[in-house]
Amino acid sequence: MKENILILGAGLMQKPAILSAKELGYNVCVVDADEKAVAIPAADSFRKIDLKDKEGILSYARELKNSEASLAAVFTAGTDFSASVSYVCEKLSLNAHSYEAALNASVKNRMRKCFEENKVPSPAYLHVTKEEVESKGEKLLDEVLTKLSFPFVVKPVDNMGARGCRMVRNEKEFLSSVKSAVECSRTQTAIIEDYMKGDEYSIDALVYEGKFIITGFAIRHIKYEPYFIEVGHTMPAVLDKEVHNQLVSVFALGAKALGLTCGVAKADIKFTEKGPMIGEIAARLSGGYMSGWTYPYASDLNLTQQALLIAAGKAPEKALAAAEEIPFTPSVLCRNAVQPYELYEVPCKRTAAERAWMSIPGTVEYIENINDYTDRAVFDILPRATVTIGGQVEFPRNNVEKCGNVIAVSHDRGAAISSAEDAVSNVFITLQPKNEKTEAFLNSESSDTFPPSAFGRLSKEELASITGNIPSDKKTADFIPEVLKTTDYIKKRDWNYNTIAETARKFDILRPKHPELDAKKFWKNILRGGIQGAVYYSDSL
């Protein structure tokens, strides 16, 4: 009889765990609050339990353990609930990080305290509750400025996907940002910390019998201040070996400070002018298609399967066999630190590039057929299930509001990146015409940087130089104004990697028949909203 494995979550991010557990020969049981979660059909059984209900999960896990098939492991990936896994495993004597360690890696103010006490490089911080925000209001800023200075970052202490997270650059942005962060927190608590300037990396690791094995090292592409929207990542990161080893070493020091001993760890870490500094460490595998998609593609190692073996009390033999030793290289901020684990890495053999696509605000009328993309380097086109005809789309303020993702893989790094970005540039979502949200976006004259314009804005003088009309059914690519052919604009790309010239050509393919277009309005809509802005303007006439 097959032993059971219990997996928390049945969404797309958990599908690799479900499939990997089945490949290992286990009976896979999943729990999720959503009885329509997309990966439920891939599992052997489903129980509707909210992942916040750790007592309910424990009761079900105990039921599985007492069954004839028993229970080999409890596991999650890409969720906020690694502490629930550890809670259940500790109660049932199964393999996992301790519950205390998992809490340290789940609650950001606890995490920061652990780093501070163990002299692990991380930003200065303080935390606030919803009650404090409501009672102190604007006066709270005075307290914050005694320890921090602008810009700083506010984020919920217990959420993922950058929900409720943003940069605060001035007094005007402060109170609304903190209120949003505490509202996005399950415990109504936010952390406020120094902004760290520098390249950001996402790193996964297996933690097994004193060994810390790096299993994925990607550079994250973060854009659109004041929010932190990951528009993609590239695996592996290419950087100086000394910098690489310092980042790994500080990650390991942080994991040790949290008490992580048995399972996995995931870090978001920056290389600043002071050296490596940890943004956060989680006691789970990364989401965002890294652990379940881009790293296995790049390395040929099924990381999720290796992590499941550790959870089931077995050795991750393939990871151990492929691992190469890394020297412990503490940075100047922790030069006297003691090596926390034996350090290793399973290197990548090729490059995997993940890129996201975005939409301007509005209501979806039609989605182009994007599944026939023929570039063999494109391995996955992954639209979000929430982006449906009649559904609402927004320009994202976090990592769960993007419209979808593309993954491309190649032995040639440049080819992987260009294939992913080319695929994103060809995705198109038609928006319903005459929509208030879309109109508000396209007609916004605000000087604020968010939401950003596709190609920037023309000055009044430049805009005045565009005159006349584009005749009906004529190719708009033949009417590009001279001002948009200058070096200031010709190489600019929008958030989906199109240039202005490519945008005009694609409009001509999508709308070969169109009404007469006011040239000034047409190009102004392209500058603000890209190809969607152009098609929306034409369709609304």
Buried (B, 14 or more C-beta within 10 A) or exposed (E): EBBBBBBBBBBBBBBBBBBBBBEBEBBBBBBBEEEEBBBBEBBBEBBEBEBEBBEBBBEBBBBBBEEEBEBBBBBBBBBBBBBBBBBBBBBBEBBBBBBBBBBBBBBBBBBBBBBEEBEBBBBEBBBBBBEBBEEBEEEBBEBBEEEBEBBBBBBBBBBBBBBBBBBBBEEEBBBEBBBBBBBBBEBBBBBBBBBBEBBBBBBBBBBBEEBBBBBBBBBBBBEBBBBBBBBBBBBBBEBEEEBBBBBBBBBBBBBBBBBBBBBBBBBBBBBBEBBBBBBBBBBBBBBBBBBBBBBBBBBEBBBBBBBBBBBBEBEBEBBBEBBEEBEBBBBEBBEEBEBBBBBBBBEBEBBBBBBBBBBBBBBBBEBEEBEEBEBEBBBBBBBBEEBEEEEBBBBBBBBEBBBBBBBBBBEEBEBBBBBBBBBBBBBBBBBBBEBEBBBEBBEEEEEEEEBBBBBEEBEEEBBEEBEEBBEEEBBBBEBBBEBBEEEEBEEBBBBBBBBBBBBBBBBBEBBEEBBEBBBBBBBBBBBBBBBBBBBBBBBBB
